[in-house]
Amino acid sequence: MVEQPTDPELLRQLDDARTSGGTVEAVLRLERQPGERPVPSVVRDQADRAIRRATEACGETPADVHVMANMATAYVAGTERFLRELMAQPEVASAVANKSRA
């Protein structure tokens, strides 16, 4: 179960993808100290660590990754299993669906 604040729409999409096997797109906000500007190199390292750990835990890799280091944010597309594992990593502060589905 995801412990960080997570968008209900993202959770619905993950539940749908569990049965369909489809890819889900999420935008993750990475942890940082309140009031401090993101340090791009630190943000990239955080994203890399979290993705590597999630990959090792579930044996899957993301379909797509874009790190927006100046905003401490990462766009990640992947399977339901991979994204749930990624969202459980300590570097991830919160997650929202990249797209809204009807």
Backbone as JSON, one array per atom type, in Angstrom:
{
  "sequence": "MVEQPTDPELLRQLDDARTSGGTVEAVLRLERQPGERPVPSVVRDQADRAIRRATEACGETPADVHVMANMATAYVAGTERFLRELMAQPEVASAVANKSRA",
  "N": [[0.84, -1.2, 0.0], [0.49, 2.24, -0.75], [2.09, 4.76, 1.03], [2.64, 7.51, 0.98], [1.12, 10.75, 0.32], [-1.23, 10.35, -2.18], [-2.68, 10.82, -5.32], [-6.09, 10.22, -5.84], [-7.03, 9.61, -8.41], [-4.76, 8.61, -9.69], [-4.38, 6.28, -8.17], [-6.7, 4.91, -8.93], [-6.17, 4.51, -11.66], [-3.93, 2.89, -11.43], [-5.08, 0.65, -10.22], [-6.78, -0.15, -12.32], [-4.85, -0.78, -14.25], [-3.67, -2.97, -13.11], [-5.26, -5.15, -13.78], [-5.46, -4.88, -16.56], [-2.86, -4.74, -17.46], [-1.69, -2.55, -18.54], [0.22, 0.51, -19.16], [0.95, 3.12, -16.88], [1.01, 6.62, -16.31], [2.75, 8.78, -14.23], [3.31, 11.65, -12.13], [5.82, 12.48, -10.03], [6.56, 13.98, -6.96], [9.55, 14.8, -5.51], [11.25, 14.29, -2.38], [12.31, 17.03, -0.36], [13.96, 19.6, 1.55], [11.83, 21.73, 3.39], [11.22, 24.98, 2.14], [13.67, 25.23, 0.89], [15.43, 25.6, -2.17], [15.31, 23.33, -4.94], [18.14, 21.29, -5.63], [19.53, 20.6, -8.59], [21.38, 18.42, -9.22], [21.18, 16.84, -6.95], [18.47, 16.18, -6.99], [18.34, 14.65, -9.36], [19.97, 12.5, -8.57], [18.4, 11.49, -6.44], [16.1, 10.62, -7.85], [17.27, 8.69, -9.53], [18.23, 6.82, -7.6], [15.81, 5.99, -6.37], [14.43, 4.87, -8.57], [16.22, 2.85, -9.32], [16.17, 1.23, -6.99], [13.45, 0.48, -6.94], [13.32, -0.95, -9.34], [15.07, -3.07, -8.78], [13.61, -4.27, -6.71], [11.2, -5.14, -7.89], [11.84, -6.2, -10.34], [11.28, -4.98, -12.75], [11.48, -2.39, -15.24], [11.12, 1.17, -15.77], [8.91, 2.46, -18.32], [9.27, 4.96, -19.36], [11.04, 7.92, -18.42], [11.37, 11.16, -17.16], [13.17, 13.57, -15.66], [12.58, 16.47, -13.93], [14.56, 18.43, -12.79], [14.9, 21.01, -11.7], [12.52, 21.46, -10.52], [12.18, 19.51, -8.66], [10.84, 17.18, -9.43], [9.55, 14.29, -11.11], [8.59, 12.69, -14.09], [7.18, 9.62, -14.68], [6.59, 6.67, -16.44], [5.12, 3.51, -16.31], [4.57, 0.05, -15.38], [1.85, -1.06, -13.29], [2.77, -2.47, -11.07], [5.52, -1.7, -10.95], [5.27, 1.13, -10.6], [3.88, 1.32, -8.14], [5.81, 0.25, -6.44], [7.86, 2.11, -6.83], [6.64, 4.47, -5.86], [6.62, 3.89, -3.18], [9.14, 4.37, -2.31], [11.56, 6.1, -0.25], [12.42, 8.56, -1.26], [10.32, 9.66, -2.64], [7.86, 12.03, -2.32], [5.19, 12.59, -2.99], [2.56, 11.66, -5.32], [0.93, 12.05, -8.45], [-1.58, 11.5, -10.98], [-0.55, 11.64, -14.36], [-2.22, 12.0, -16.48], [-5.68, 12.59, -16.77], [-8.36, 10.38, -16.68], [-11.41, 9.48, -18.24]],
  "CA": [[0.0, 0.0, 0.0], [1.22, 3.48, -0.85], [1.99, 5.51, 2.27], [2.71, 8.93, 0.73], [-0.11, 11.29, -0.26], [-1.33, 9.94, -3.57], [-3.85, 11.23, -6.06], [-7.05, 9.13, -6.01], [-7.11, 9.25, -9.83], [-3.61, 7.74, -9.95], [-4.68, 4.98, -7.57], [-7.71, 4.26, -9.78], [-5.49, 4.07, -12.86], [-3.08, 1.75, -11.07], [-5.97, -0.51, -10.05], [-7.2, -0.58, -13.66], [-3.69, -1.36, -14.93], [-3.38, -4.28, -12.51], [-5.96, -6.17, -14.55], [-5.23, -4.73, -18.0], [-1.44, -4.84, -17.77], [-1.27, -1.35, -19.25], [1.19, 1.44, -18.59], [0.38, 4.27, -16.2], [1.91, 7.76, -16.25], [2.64, 9.5, -12.96], [4.24, 12.74, -11.83], [6.24, 12.3, -8.64], [7.29, 15.07, -6.3], [10.6, 14.2, -4.7], [11.48, 14.9, -1.07], [13.32, 18.08, -0.19], [13.78, 20.37, 2.77], [10.88, 22.84, 3.19], [11.78, 26.31, 1.98], [14.93, 25.21, 0.15], [15.33, 25.36, -3.62], [15.86, 22.04, -5.37], [19.48, 21.24, -6.21], [19.32, 19.67, -9.7], [22.16, 17.19, -9.14], [20.61, 16.04, -5.85], [17.18, 15.67, -7.47], [18.62, 13.56, -10.31], [20.45, 11.37, -7.76], [17.24, 10.93, -5.74], [15.29, 9.89, -8.83], [18.02, 7.5, -9.94], [18.23, 5.86, -6.49], [14.46, 5.45, -6.2], [14.14, 4.02, -9.72], [17.07, 1.65, -9.22], [15.66, 0.4, -5.91], [12.17, -0.08, -7.39], [13.64, -1.94, -10.37], [15.63, -4.25, -8.09], [12.58, -4.9, -5.89], [10.13, -5.81, -8.65], [12.37, -6.8, -11.56], [10.78, -4.28, -13.92], [12.03, -1.06, -15.46], [10.1, 2.11, -16.25], [8.76, 2.62, -19.77], [9.75, 6.29, -19.7], [11.39, 8.75, -17.27], [11.86, 12.51, -17.4], [13.39, 14.25, -14.38], [12.55, 17.93, -14.0], [15.39, 18.63, -11.6], [14.7, 22.33, -11.1], [11.24, 21.45, -9.8], [12.16, 18.33, -7.77], [9.71, 16.4, -9.94], [9.87, 13.33, -12.15], [7.52, 12.02, -14.83], [7.56, 8.23, -14.86], [5.57, 5.78, -16.97], [5.49, 2.12, -16.06], [3.5, -0.87, -14.99], [1.25, -0.86, -11.97], [3.68, -3.03, -10.06], [6.69, -0.85, -10.85], [4.94, 2.44, -10.02], [3.59, 1.18, -6.7], [7.1, 0.07, -5.76], [8.55, 3.39, -6.9], [5.98, 5.42, -4.95], [6.92, 3.51, -1.8], [10.53, 4.71, -1.99], [11.62, 7.26, 0.64], [12.68, 9.79, -2.01], [9.08, 10.14, -3.25], [7.02, 12.72, -1.36], [3.8, 12.43, -3.4], [2.39, 11.25, -6.71], [-0.36, 12.35, -9.09], [-1.72, 10.99, -12.36], [-0.14, 12.57, -15.39], [-3.41, 12.23, -17.3], [-6.97, 12.3, -16.18], [-9.13, 9.49, -17.58], [-12.87, 9.56, -18.05]],
  "C": [[0.87, 1.24, 0.0], [1.01, 4.29, 0.42], [2.03, 7.02, 2.07], [1.35, 9.43, 0.22], [-0.15, 10.97, -1.75], [-2.69, 10.35, -4.13], [-4.82, 10.06, -6.23], [-7.18, 8.68, -7.46], [-5.94, 8.34, -10.21], [-3.86, 6.35, -9.37], [-5.7, 4.21, -8.4], [-7.05, 3.72, -11.05], [-4.58, 2.88, -12.59], [-3.92, 0.49, -10.87], [-6.43, -1.06, -11.39], [-6.06, -1.31, -14.39], [-3.31, -2.72, -14.36], [-4.04, -5.38, -13.32], [-5.66, -6.09, -16.05], [-3.78, -4.93, -18.4], [-0.9, -3.62, -18.49], [-0.26, -0.51, -18.49], [0.45, 2.63, -18.0], [1.44, 5.36, -16.17], [1.67, 8.53, -14.97], [3.66, 10.62, -12.88], [4.53, 12.65, -10.34], [6.95, 13.55, -8.15], [8.29, 14.42, -5.37], [10.79, 14.97, -3.4], [12.52, 16.0, -1.16], [13.0, 18.84, 1.09], [12.82, 21.53, 2.5], [11.62, 24.18, 3.09], [13.09, 26.36, 1.22], [14.66, 24.94, -1.33], [15.89, 23.98, -3.95], [17.27, 22.22, -5.94], [19.42, 20.19, -7.31], [20.11, 18.36, -9.59], [21.64, 16.27, -8.04], [19.29, 15.42, -6.29], [17.39, 14.5, -8.43], [19.1, 12.31, -9.56], [19.3, 10.7, -7.02], [16.4, 10.08, -6.69], [15.98, 8.61, -9.25], [18.01, 6.42, -8.85], [16.87, 5.19, -6.34], [14.12, 4.49, -7.34], [14.95, 2.74, -9.66], [16.54, 0.7, -8.14], [14.33, -0.26, -6.29], [12.39, -1.17, -8.43], [14.17, -3.22, -9.73], [14.55, -5.0, -7.31], [11.56, -5.67, -6.72], [10.6, -6.45, -9.95], [11.87, -6.17, -12.83], [11.45, -2.92, -14.03], [10.93, -0.13, -15.93], [10.07, 2.15, -17.77], [9.33, 3.95, -20.22], [10.02, 7.06, -18.41], [11.87, 10.1, -17.77], [11.97, 13.18, -16.03], [13.43, 15.75, -14.63], [13.24, 18.42, -12.73], [15.17, 19.98, -10.94], [13.4, 22.43, -10.32], [11.12, 20.29, -8.82], [11.01, 17.4, -8.13], [10.21, 15.43, -11.01], [8.59, 12.79, -12.77], [8.0, 10.6, -15.06], [6.35, 7.47, -15.41], [6.05, 4.35, -16.73], [4.29, 1.28, -15.71], [2.98, -0.52, -13.6], [2.21, -1.32, -10.88], [4.91, -2.15, -9.86], [6.35, 0.47, -10.17], [4.59, 2.35, -8.55], [4.89, 1.02, -5.91], [7.87, 1.39, -5.74], [7.95, 4.4, -5.91], [6.25, 5.11, -3.48], [8.35, 3.87, -1.38], [10.59, 6.0, -1.17], [11.88, 8.59, -0.07], [11.4, 10.43, -2.56], [8.17, 10.74, -2.17], [5.53, 12.55, -1.69], [3.74, 12.08, -4.88], [1.0, 11.62, -7.19], [-0.38, 11.73, -10.48], [-1.26, 12.05, -13.33], [-1.32, 12.95, -16.27], [-4.64, 11.87, -16.53], [-7.75, 11.44, -17.16], [-10.61, 9.59, -17.23], [-13.42, 8.29, -17.47]]
}
